[in-house]
Structures are given as C-alpha cells and as structure tokens.
Amino acid sequence: MTVLERYDPAGFSAADARKMAGVSCIDGAIGAYSEASVDGQQVFRATCARGNAFGLGSGVNPERKRPRAASFTAVFSQNGSIATQNGTLRL
C-alpha cells in the first residue's frame, strides 16, 4: 500500500512528514519513503511494510496543533459505511 501526501515545509519537517505517513501504516511500519519538491511544497511517497492500517482507499489528514504535536483524522470504509478515527501524533 502506498501513501501519497504533500506538506508545507514551513510548517512540518521531513521527519514530521515521515511520522505522519506512519499513521497510515499497520504498527507505523514504513517499508520505503521518498520526497520531492513540487511548487514550494514537499510531496512524499511512503510504502507501508505490513499494509495500510485503515484499508484500501483510506485517507489520513494531519493538522499541526502544537510545536511538537499534530492531530489527525482518518477516513475509511467500515462495513459499507464511511467511518472516521481521530487521534494525536507526537512529532
């Protein structure tokens, strides 16, 4: 499973982005990770080593809350319905 996302380097570091990508992966396990600069933002691609924690077609949206923390909302399908899960990620 591949996770594709972009972030503003003024608000997040590359290490922060890697941790945010790990939220989508089972046990936070990333198998491969790469970044590229596009239009002033960083685009990253991460491959989950053990699969996606929320299933195929899910999405995780992070938002910085404090200097070393971000909140996230995962949106995914569960039993034919749209479900969400919220959490906090220490950066």
C-alpha positions in Angstrom: 0.0 0.0 0.0 1.4 3.4 -1.0 0.7 6.7 0.9 0.9 9.9 -1.2 0.8 13.2 0.6 2.1 16.7 0.4 3.1 19.2 3.1 4.4 22.8 3.5 8.0 22.7 4.7 7.3 26.0 6.6 5.0 24.0 8.9 6.4 20.5 9.0 9.9 18.9 8.8 10.8 15.8 6.7 10.9 13.8 10.0 7.4 15.1 10.9 6.1 14.0 7.5 7.6 10.5 7.9 5.8 10.1 11.2 2.6 11.3 9.7 2.9 8.8 6.9 3.4 6.1 9.5 -0.1 6.8 10.9 -1.5 5.2 7.8 0.6 2.0 8.2 0.0 -1.0 10.4 2.2 -0.6 13.5 3.6 2.6 11.9 5.9 0.4 9.8 7.1 2.2 6.6 8.9 0.0 4.1 10.1 2.7 1.8 9.9 6.5 1.8 10.9 9.3 -0.7 10.2 13.0 -1.1 10.3 15.6 -3.9 9.9 19.3 -4.0 6.9 20.5 -6.1 5.6 24.1 -6.3 7.2 25.1 -3.0 5.8 22.1 -1.2 7.2 18.7 -0.4 5.5 15.6 -1.8 6.2 12.3 -0.2 5.5 8.7 -1.1 5.6 6.0 1.6 5.0 2.3 1.2 3.6 0.5 4.3 5.7 -2.5 5.2 2.8 -4.5 6.7 -0.2 -2.9 4.9 -2.5 0.1 5.4 -3.9 0.5 8.9 -7.3 1.8 7.6 -7.7 -0.2 4.4 -7.5 0.5 0.7 -8.8 3.9 -0.4 -8.5 5.4 3.1 -7.1 8.9 3.8 -5.3 10.5 6.8 -5.4 14.2 7.2 -2.9 15.7 9.7 -3.1 19.2 11.2 -0.4 20.8 13.4 -1.8 21.6 16.9 1.3 22.4 18.9 5.0 22.8 18.1 5.6 19.0 18.6 2.1 17.6 18.0 -0.4 17.1 15.3 -3.9 15.9 15.3 -5.2 13.6 12.5 -8.5 12.3 11.1 -8.5 9.0 9.2 -11.4 8.5 6.8 -12.1 4.9 5.7 -14.8 2.4 4.8 -16.2 0.1 7.6 -19.0 -2.4 6.9 -20.1 -0.4 3.8 -20.2 3.0 5.7 -17.9 5.9 5.9 -16.1 5.9 9.2 -13.6 8.3 10.9 -11.0 7.9 13.6 -9.3 10.9 15.3 -6.0 10.9 17.1 -2.9 12.8 18.1 0.6 12.3 16.9 3.6 13.4 18.8 6.2 14.9 16.4 
